[in-house]
C-alpha cells in the first residue's frame, strides 16, 4: 500500500513539475485576478503545509507553532529557482516521511490541530489537499497558455485513440502511474 501511495504522490508531483516546465518565468508569476495567487505563491503554501504536517508527524501535531500559514500567501518568491527549492524541500519532507512508514504504522493515530487521524487518513487528507492545489496550478497554466497548452493527460478529442491503445494491451496488474 505504501509503495502505491508513493507512486500516486509522485504522479501529482510530476504534474506540477511538467506544468512549471510549460511556463516562462514571467507566466509563472501571473496573478489571474485580485485575491488570487500566483503559482509560486501556491507552491509556497504547499511547502509550508508539507513541512508542518510531515516534520516529526508521528510524534507531533501536524500544525506546528512555527508555521506561518498566513505568510505562505504573501507574494515573496521572486525566481523559478527559489520556487523549485521550496517545491523540492516540501516534497522531500513529505515523501521521506511516507517512505519511512511500515504497514503497521498506517493505523496509528496522528493529530492535525488536535484532531486525531489514522496515519492513512492523514495521508489521504493531504493527498486530496495537494492534488487540489496542483489542479489549480495546472488550470491556471492552461488559462495562461491558451491554445498553446499541451495536455498533461488525455488531450481533448483524444479519448477514442487513447482507449484503443489501452485496450490493445493485455490485462495486467499495473498502475496508471507506472509510465510517469
PAROFI-142112 format. One line per 3 residues: number of its first residue (from 0); for each residue x, y, z of N, C-alpha, C. Coordinates in Angstrom, 2 decimals, always signed. Example, Ala and Ser with C-alpha at 12.3 -4.5 7.8 and 13.67 -1.06 7.14 Angstrom:
BEGIN
0> +13.19,-5.69,+7.80,+12.30,-4.50,+7.80,+13.20,-3.30,+7.80; +12.85,-2.25,+7.08,+13.67,-1.06,+7.14,+12.90,+0.03,+7.87
This chain:
BEGIN
0> +0.81,-1.18,+0.00,+0.00,+0.00,+0.00,+0.87,+1.26,+0.00; +1.93,+1.28,+0.79,+2.79,+2.46,+0.87,+3.44,+2.74,-0.48; +3.89,+1.70,-1.15,+4.51,+1.86,-2.46,+3.52,+2.47,-3.45
3> +2.28,+2.03,-3.38,+1.23,+2.57,-4.25,+0.99,+4.05,-3.95; +0.98,+4.41,-2.67,+0.80,+5.81,-2.27,+1.94,+6.67,-2.80; +3.16,+6.18,-2.68,+4.31,+6.94,-3.16,+4.22,+7.14,-4.68
6> +3.77,+6.12,-5.41,+3.58,+6.27,-6.87,+2.56,+7.36,-7.17; +1.46,+7.36,-6.46,+0.42,+8.34,-6.69,+0.90,+9.76,-6.33; +1.58,+9.88,-5.21,+2.11,+11.18,-4.80,+3.15,+11.68,-5.81
9> +3.99,+10.78,-6.29,+5.00,+11.15,-7.28,+4.35,+11.59,-8.59; +3.23,+10.98,-8.92,+2.48,+11.38,-10.12,+2.02,+12.83,-10.00; +1.43,+13.19,-8.86,+0.97,+14.57,-8.68,+2.15,+15.55,-8.64
12> +3.23,+15.13,-8.04,+4.44,+15.97,-8.04,+4.88,+16.23,-9.48; +4.87,+15.18,-10.30,+5.30,+15.33,-11.70,+4.34,+16.22,-12.49; +3.04,+16.18,-12.18,+2.10,+17.07,-12.86,+2.47,+18.53,-12.61
15> +2.80,+18.83,-11.36,+3.23,+20.19,-11.04,+4.48,+20.56,-11.81; +5.46,+19.68,-11.83,+6.73,+19.98,-12.48,+6.58,+20.12,-13.99; +5.75,+19.29,-14.59,+5.50,+19.40,-16.03,+4.79,+20.72,-16.34
18> +3.96,+21.16,-15.42,+3.28,+22.45,-15.60,+4.28,+23.60,-15.51; +5.15,+23.57,-14.50,+6.16,+24.62,-14.37,+7.00,+24.71,-15.64; +7.37,+23.54,-16.18,+8.21,+23.50,-17.37,+7.54,+24.12,-18.59
21> +6.21,+24.12,-18.60,+5.46,+24.64,-19.75,+5.34,+26.16,-19.73; +5.77,+26.79,-18.64,+5.58,+28.23,-18.47,+6.91,+28.98,-18.46; +6.87,+30.18,-18.99,+8.04,+31.06,-18.88,+8.10,+31.59,-17.46
24> +9.22,+32.19,-17.10,+9.35,+32.78,-15.77,+8.28,+33.85,-15.54; +8.03,+34.65,-16.55,+7.01,+35.70,-16.43,+5.62,+35.08,-16.22; +5.31,+34.04,-16.98,+4.00,+33.40,-16.86,+3.80,+32.78,-15.49
27> +4.87,+32.23,-14.91,+4.77,+31.63,-13.58,+4.23,+32.62,-12.56; +4.59,+33.87,-12.70,+4.28,+34.88,-11.69,+2.98,+35.65,-11.94; +2.25,+35.28,-13.00,+0.99,+35.96,-13.27,-0.02,+35.69,-12.16
30> -0.77,+36.72,-11.80,-1.86,+36.59,-10.83,-3.13,+36.87,-11.62; -4.00,+35.86,-11.77,-5.13,+35.98,-12.69,-6.21,+36.99,-12.30; -6.36,+37.29,-11.04,-7.40,+38.22,-10.59,-7.07,+38.68,-9.18
33> -7.67,+39.80,-8.78,-7.50,+40.26,-7.40,-7.94,+39.15,-6.45; -7.16,+38.96,-5.41,-7.49,+37.93,-4.43,-7.01,+36.54,-4.81; -6.41,+36.41,-6.00,-5.88,+35.12,-6.45,-4.41,+35.01,-6.10
36> -3.86,+33.85,-6.34,-2.45,+33.60,-6.07,-1.71,+33.24,-7.34; -0.45,+33.62,-7.40,+0.42,+33.16,-8.48,+0.81,+31.71,-8.19; +1.37,+31.06,-9.18,+1.83,+29.69,-9.00,+2.92,+29.61,-7.92
39> +3.91,+30.50,-7.89,+4.89,+30.42,-6.81,+4.27,+30.57,-5.41; +3.22,+31.37,-5.30,+2.56,+31.52,-4.00,+1.85,+30.22,-3.61; +1.24,+29.55,-4.59,+0.61,+28.25,-4.28,+1.67,+27.24,-3.87
42> +2.82,+27.28,-4.54,+3.92,+26.38,-4.17,+4.39,+26.69,-2.75; +4.48,+27.96,-2.41,+4.90,+28.36,-1.06,+3.93,+27.81,-0.01; +2.64,+27.85,-0.31,+1.64,+27.30,+0.61,+1.81,+25.77,+0.74
45> +1.98,+25.09,-0.37,+2.20,+23.63,-0.31,+3.44,+23.32,+0.51; +4.51,+24.06,+0.29,+5.76,+23.88,+1.02,+5.54,+24.03,+2.52; +4.87,+25.11,+2.93,+4.62,+25.33,+4.35,+3.77,+24.24,+4.96
48> +2.77,+23.80,+4.22,+1.90,+22.74,+4.71,+2.67,+21.43,+4.84; +3.45,+21.10,+3.83,+4.20,+19.84,+3.86,+5.20,+19.81,+5.02; +5.93,+20.91,+5.21,+6.89,+20.92,+6.31,+6.19,+20.80,+7.66
51> +5.07,+21.48,+7.81,+4.34,+21.44,+9.07,+3.77,+20.05,+9.33; +3.10,+19.51,+8.34,+2.42,+18.23,+8.52,+3.38,+17.06,+8.70; +4.51,+17.06,+7.98,+5.31,+15.85,+7.88,+6.62,+15.88,+8.65
54> +6.94,+16.98,+9.31,+8.10,+17.01,+10.20,+7.66,+16.36,+11.51; +8.33,+15.29,+11.91,+8.01,+14.57,+13.15,+6.51,+14.24,+13.24; +5.92,+13.83,+12.13,+4.47,+13.68,+12.09,+3.92,+12.56,+12.95
57> +4.71,+11.58,+13.29,+4.21,+10.51,+14.17,+4.18,+10.92,+15.63; +4.91,+11.99,+15.98,+5.04,+12.35,+17.39,+4.60,+13.77,+17.73; +4.35,+14.61,+16.73,+3.95,+16.00,+16.98,+2.71,+16.34,+16.16
60> +1.93,+17.29,+16.65,+0.78,+17.75,+15.89,+1.24,+18.27,+14.54; +0.43,+18.05,+13.51,+0.77,+18.45,+12.15,+0.67,+19.95,+11.90; +0.08,+20.68,+12.80,+0.05,+22.14,+12.66,+1.06,+22.70,+13.65
63> +2.28,+22.91,+13.18,+3.38,+23.35,+14.04,+3.21,+24.81,+14.45; +3.69,+25.13,+15.65,+3.60,+26.52,+16.11,+4.51,+27.45,+15.32; +5.51,+26.91,+14.64,+6.43,+27.73,+13.84,+5.90,+28.00,+12.43
66> +4.82,+27.36,+12.06,+4.28,+27.58,+10.71,+3.64,+28.96,+10.61; +3.90,+29.64,+9.51,+3.30,+30.95,+9.24,+2.37,+30.79,+8.03; +1.20,+30.18,+8.27,+0.27,+29.90,+7.18,-0.14,+31.17,+6.45
69> -0.43,+32.22,+7.18,-0.84,+33.47,+6.53,+0.29,+34.02,+5.65; +1.51,+33.90,+6.11,+2.66,+34.36,+5.33,+2.88,+33.56,+4.06; +2.37,+32.32,+4.03,+2.50,+31.50,+2.83,+1.80,+32.14,+1.64
72> +0.81,+32.99,+1.90,+0.03,+33.60,+0.82,+0.52,+35.00,+0.45; +1.65,+35.39,+1.02,+2.27,+36.65,+0.61,+3.16,+36.37,-0.59; +3.13,+37.26,-1.55,+3.90,+37.09,-2.79,+5.34,+37.49,-2.53
75> +6.17,+36.51,-2.20,+7.58,+36.80,-1.89,+8.56,+36.03,-2.76; +8.13,+34.96,-3.40,+9.04,+34.18,-4.24,+9.27,+34.95,-5.54; +10.52,+35.25,-5.83,+10.85,+36.09,-6.99,+11.39,+35.32,-8.19
78> +11.93,+34.11,-7.95,+12.56,+33.39,-9.06,+12.05,+31.95,-9.14; +12.19,+31.39,-10.32,+11.85,+29.97,-10.53,+12.71,+29.10,-9.61; +13.97,+29.46,-9.47,+14.89,+28.67,-8.64,+14.42,+28.62,-7.19
81> +14.02,+29.77,-6.67,+13.52,+29.82,-5.30,+12.24,+29.00,-5.15; +11.36,+29.10,-6.15,+10.13,+28.31,-6.12,+10.46,+26.81,-6.12; +11.38,+26.41,-6.97,+11.72,+24.99,-7.07,+12.43,+24.49,-5.81
84> +13.20,+25.33,-5.15,+13.82,+24.93,-3.88,+12.75,+24.60,-2.85; +11.74,+25.44,-2.75,+10.65,+25.20,-1.80,+9.86,+23.95,-2.21; +9.56,+23.82,-3.49,+8.84,+22.66,-4.01,+9.57,+21.37,-3.61
87> +10.86,+21.32,-3.90,+11.65,+20.11,-3.61,+11.78,+19.87,-2.10; +11.99,+20.93,-1.33,+12.10,+20.76,+0.12,+10.81,+20.20,+0.72; +9.68,+20.74,+0.30,+8.40,+20.24,+0.81,+8.15,+18.79,+0.43
90> +8.35,+18.48,-0.84,+8.11,+17.10,-1.29,+9.10,+16.13,-0.65; +10.33,+16.55,-0.47,+11.33,+15.67,+0.17,+10.87,+15.34,+1.59; +10.43,+16.33,+2.33,+9.95,+16.10,+3.70,+8.78,+15.12,+3.69
93> +7.82,+15.38,+2.82,+6.62,+14.54,+2.72,+6.97,+13.11,+2.31; +7.69,+12.96,+1.21,+7.99,+11.61,+0.71,+8.92,+10.84,+1.66; +9.85,+11.52,+2.30,+10.70,+10.84,+3.30,+9.85,+10.30,+4.45
96> +8.88,+11.09,+4.88,+8.00,+10.63,+5.96,+7.20,+9.41,+5.53; +6.65,+9.45,+4.34,+5.85,+8.33,+3.83,+6.73,+7.10,+3.65; +7.91,+7.29,+3.06,+8.81,+6.16,+2.81,+9.36,+5.54,+4.10
99> +9.30,+6.27,+5.20,+9.80,+5.72,+6.47,+8.77,+4.83,+7.16; +7.55,+4.85,+6.66,+6.47,+4.10,+7.31,+6.57,+2.60,+7.07; +6.04,+1.87,+8.02,+5.80,+0.43,+7.88,+4.30,+0.26,+7.78
102> +3.86,-0.83,+7.21,+2.41,-1.06,+7.05,+1.67,-0.95,+8.39; +2.31,-1.40,+9.48,+1.68,-1.34,+10.81,+1.44,+0.10,+11.26; +2.22,+1.04,+10.74,+2.06,+2.45,+11.13,+0.78,+3.07,+10.61
105> +0.19,+2.51,+9.57,-0.94,+3.14,+8.90,-2.17,+3.30,+9.79; -2.27,+2.51,+10.85,-3.42,+2.62,+11.76,-3.10,+3.40,+13.03; -1.87,+3.87,+13.16,-1.52,+4.72,+14.30,-2.30,+6.02,+14.22
108> -2.47,+6.67,+15.35,-3.17,+7.95,+15.40,-2.16,+9.09,+15.42; -2.38,+10.06,+14.53,-1.62,+11.30,+14.50,-2.61,+12.45,+14.60; -2.11,+13.62,+14.92,-3.00,+14.76,+15.14,-2.69,+15.91,+14.20
111> -3.74,+16.55,+13.74,-3.66,+17.79,+12.97,-4.63,+18.76,+13.65; -4.07,+19.79,+14.25,-4.86,+20.76,+15.03,-5.70,+20.04,+16.10; -5.07,+19.10,+16.78,-5.67,+18.31,+17.86,-6.77,+17.36,+17.41
114> -6.96,+17.17,+16.13,-7.93,+16.20,+15.62,-7.18,+14.92,+15.25; -7.60,+13.82,+15.85,-6.95,+12.55,+15.60,-7.31,+11.96,+14.24; -6.30,+11.43,+13.56,-6.47,+10.76,+12.27,-5.61,+9.50,+12.32
117> -6.07,+8.44,+11.67,-5.11,+7.36,+11.45,-4.09,+7.91,+10.45; -2.93,+7.32,+10.43,-1.89,+7.77,+9.50,-2.42,+7.70,+8.07; -3.12,+6.63,+7.72,-3.64,+6.52,+6.35,-4.66,+7.62,+6.07
120> -5.48,+7.96,+7.03,-6.42,+9.07,+6.84,-5.70,+10.40,+6.69; -4.63,+10.62,+7.45,-3.85,+11.86,+7.33,-3.20,+11.94,+5.94; -2.71,+10.81,+5.45,-2.13,+10.79,+4.11,-3.20,+11.12,+3.07
123> -4.36,+10.49,+3.19,-5.45,+10.77,+2.24,-5.87,+12.24,+2.30; -5.94,+12.78,+3.51,-6.30,+14.20,+3.66,-5.32,+15.08,+2.89; -4.03,+14.81,+3.06,-3.03,+15.63,+2.40,-2.97,+15.35,+0.90
126> -3.18,+14.12,+0.48,-3.23,+13.81,-0.95,-4.33,+14.62,-1.62; -5.50,+14.70,-0.98,-6.60,+15.50,-1.53,-6.23,+16.98,-1.55; -5.62,+17.47,-0.49,-5.23,+18.88,-0.41,-4.20,+19.22,-1.48
129> -3.18,+18.40,-1.61,-2.11,+18.69,-2.56,-2.60,+18.56,-4.00; -3.40,+17.55,-4.28,-3.89,+17.41,-5.66,-4.86,+18.54,-6.00; -5.59,+19.05,-5.03,-6.47,+20.20,-5.23,-5.66,+21.40,-5.70
132> -4.57,+21.70,-4.99,-3.76,+22.86,-5.36,-2.98,+22.62,-6.65; -2.52,+21.42,-6.87,-1.82,+21.13,-8.13,-2.81,+21.26,-9.30; -4.05,+20.85,-9.09,-5.08,+21.07,-10.11,-5.26,+22.55,-10.41
135> -5.23,+23.37,-9.36,-5.32,+24.82,-9.57,-4.14,+25.33,-10.39; -2.96,+24.83,-10.08,-1.75,+25.22,-10.80,-1.87,+24.85,-12.27; -2.31,+23.63,-12.54,-2.45,+23.17,-13.93,-3.51,+24.01,-14.65
138> -4.62,+24.26,-13.99,-5.69,+25.03,-14.63,-5.24,+26.47,-14.91; -4.53,+27.07,-13.99,-4.02,+28.41,-14.21,-3.06,+28.43,-15.40; -2.19,+27.44,-15.47,-1.25,+27.36,-16.60,-2.00,+27.18,-17.92
141> -3.04,+26.38,-17.90,-3.84,+26.16,-19.10,-4.49,+27.48,-19.54; -4.98,+28.25,-18.59,-5.57,+29.56,-18.91,-4.51,+30.51,-19.48; -3.34,+30.49,-18.90,-2.26,+31.37,-19.35,-1.82,+31.00,-20.77
144> -1.65,+29.73,-21.04,-1.13,+29.29,-22.34,-2.19,+29.27,-23.43; -3.44,+29.15,-23.06,-4.50,+29.13,-24.06,-4.30,+28.01,-25.07; -4.36,+28.37,-26.35,-4.24,+27.37,-27.43,-2.87,+26.68,-27.47
147> -1.89,+27.29,-26.85,-0.54,+26.70,-26.82,-0.41,+25.58,-25.79; -1.40,+25.43,-24.90,-1.32,+24.43,-23.83,-1.28,+23.03,-24.41; -0.39,+22.23,-23.88,-0.31,+20.81,-24.25,-0.79,+20.00,-23.06
150> -1.81,+19.21,-23.27,-2.44,+18.45,-22.21,-1.43,+17.55,-21.49; -1.61,+17.43,-20.19,-0.76,+16.55,-19.38,-1.38,+15.16,-19.23; -2.57,+15.00,-19.79,-3.23,+13.69,-19.73,-3.78,+13.39,-21.12
153> -4.99,+12.91,-21.20,-5.59,+12.61,-22.50,-6.07,+13.93,-23.11; -5.52,+14.31,-24.26,-5.93,+15.59,-24.84,-7.39,+15.56,-25.29; -7.99,+16.73,-25.27,-9.35,+16.87,-25.74,-9.45,+16.30,-27.16
156> -10.42,+15.44,-27.35,-10.59,+14.79,-28.66,-9.75,+13.54,-28.82; -8.97,+13.18,-27.82,-8.07,+12.03,-27.93,-8.52,+10.80,-27.18; -9.72,+10.81,-26.63,-10.16,+9.67,-25.80,-10.26,+8.37,-26.59
159> -10.83,+8.44,-27.79,-11.01,+7.23,-28.58,-9.67,+6.57,-28.90; -8.72,+7.37,-29.36,-7.39,+6.85,-29.68,-6.69,+6.30,-28.43; -6.79,+7.02,-27.32,-6.17,+6.58,-26.08,-6.76,+5.24,-25.62
162> -8.09,+5.17,-25.61,-8.73,+3.91,-25.19,-8.39,+2.76,-26.12; -8.32,+3.03,-27.41,-7.95,+1.99,-28.38,-6.57,+1.42,-28.03; -5.64,+2.32,-27.74,-4.29,+1.90,-27.37,-4.30,+1.07,-26.08
165> -5.02,+1.57,-25.06,-5.05,+0.88,-23.77,-5.70,-0.50,-23.88; -6.78,-0.59,-24.65,-7.47,-1.87,-24.77,-6.77,-2.83,-25.73; -5.76,-2.36,-26.46,-4.97,-3.26,-27.30,-3.93,-4.00,-26.46
168> -3.68,-3.50,-25.26,-2.73,-4.15,-24.35,-3.44,-5.28,-23.61; -2.68,-6.29,-23.24,-3.27,-7.37,-22.45,-3.54,-6.89,-21.03; -4.50,-7.53,-20.38,-4.77,-7.19,-18.99,-3.55,-7.55,-18.15
171> -3.24,-6.68,-17.22,-2.07,-6.92,-16.37,-2.24,-6.12,-15.09; -1.53,-6.55,-14.07,-1.51,-5.83,-12.80,-0.51,-4.70,-12.93; -1.03,-3.51,-13.25,-0.18,-2.34,-13.40,-0.97,-1.12,-12.91
174> -0.27,-0.04,-12.76,-0.88,+1.18,-12.24,-0.70,+2.29,-13.27; -1.68,+3.18,-13.36,-1.60,+4.24,-14.37,-0.40,+5.16,-14.20; +0.22,+5.14,-13.04,+1.39,+6.00,-12.82,+2.70,+5.32,-13.23
177> +2.64,+4.06,-13.66,+3.86,+3.33,-13.97,+4.69,+3.99,-15.07; +4.06,+4.68,-15.99,+4.78,+5.28,-17.12,+5.14,+6.74,-16.89; +4.95,+7.24,-15.68,+5.27,+8.64,-15.40,+6.73,+8.78,-15.06
